Amino acid sequence: MSEQDDVQARENEPIAIGGAPPDGRRRHPSDEAPARVAWSQLIEPGDADAGVLIARHGAREAWALLPRGASAVVAAAPSSESARWRKAYARWAPRLSAVDLDQQWERARRCGARLLLPGDPDWPHGLDDLQESQPLLLWVRGDPEPLNREPRVAIVGARASTGYGEHITAEIAGDLAARGVGVVSGAAYGIDGAAHRAALACDGATVAVLAGGVDRVYPAGHAALIAEIARSGAVVSEAPLGSEPTKWRFLARNRLIAAMTDATLVVEAGWRSGSLNTAGHAASLGRPLGAVPGPVTSAASSGCHRLLREYDAVCITGADDVIELLPGASVPAVDEVPSELPEAGRLDAVLSTRIVRTTEDLAARAGISTADAEALLGLWSLTGRVERDGAGWRAVRARQ
């Protein structure tokens, strides 16, 4: 060990990584959970050097190398590129003293977050395709079941979206959710939020992948939306609890959105939009890629047109086009989705093609619950049976 390494080793005393997640369960025989949580506080998401070291030795043994200095890391690394591994150690060393497992367990307890590791039954298998850059873990608020529900589609796009973009997003995301397709996005303003809200409105499965800790709401204006996703779907992140989202974490987060889904759809994206980063990850992973065209004069759609022209993205005009992207997926058409509740006939009888009535008024006239009326109206709107007019609904005349 060099003199410099010896100084670093003395400064970085071994850090205890004992203890267990707040639920007390030990998910793996080797009990890698504490070491992976420790590593997640040390590195930035997608650190392939850490991924290589952990894949070779396991998280616990790889962690034990760090207090021994850069020379120990170089000796244990699977290649002779000593400069690469000394640089990696130099990145990691300044954060060693800040690792705090007890704080992570306490934050998880307070926000109700669950820890998922590779190999767990609920782990999204698509993340394994990221190889050395796959996340070390996922923190999950909500039900992890949607993480592996098949099929799943990523819907991403501009934060500064237009009315056109949000309308198309709501139609496609709602239609997909009504057919049982999981909708995955990033909970941002604009297209992301429209996709999540449409899926929730159809009682579909939706997953929000955050760039910061799952206990830190971002953006703040989506606090209610993120809380609703956590109640009926899942909010996930690889970032340590309590960590703030940063520009590079948003870019790293995008690889997760692309990897955990079967196809990626971009709805409105500027020429340099971050959504194109998600599209790039999808393409590199061999995932199907679609883009919604917009007005040729719209800067908000210039990135989508670029994907269509330069990156072989499929032109998407509706949910049926997205379904065709899914490899071997068996997804029913909207008209085949079970939608008739016993009360449907009564609700249909009180709908008018001329008079607009609120959901509450229709429910009262039909003698059914408001919740049943909302469910039926939402699904009927996807099939074109009814349309919303202001604060109310009316039936759509059958075409002759």
Buried (B, 14 or more C-beta within 10 A) or exposed (E): BEEEBEEBBEEBEEBEBEBBBBEEEEBBEEBBBBBBBBBBBBBBBBBBBBBBBBBEBBBBBBBBBBBBBBBBBBEBBEEEEBEBBBEBBEBBBEEBEEBBBEBBBBBBEEBEBBBBBBEBEBBBEBBEBBEBBBBBBBBBBBBBEBBBBBBBBBBBBBBBBBEBBBEBBBBBBBBBBBBBBBBBBBBBBBBBBBBBBBBBBBEBBBBBBBBBBBBBBBBEEBEEBBEBBBEBBBBBBBBBBBBEBBEEBBBBBBBBBBBBBBBBBBBBBBEEBBBBBBBBBBBEBEBBBBBBBBEEEBBBBBBBBBBBEEBEBBEBEEBBBBBBBBEEBEBEEBEEBEBEBEBBEBBBEBBEEEEBBBBEBBBBBBEBEEEBBBBBBBBBBBBEBBBEEEEBBBBBEEEE
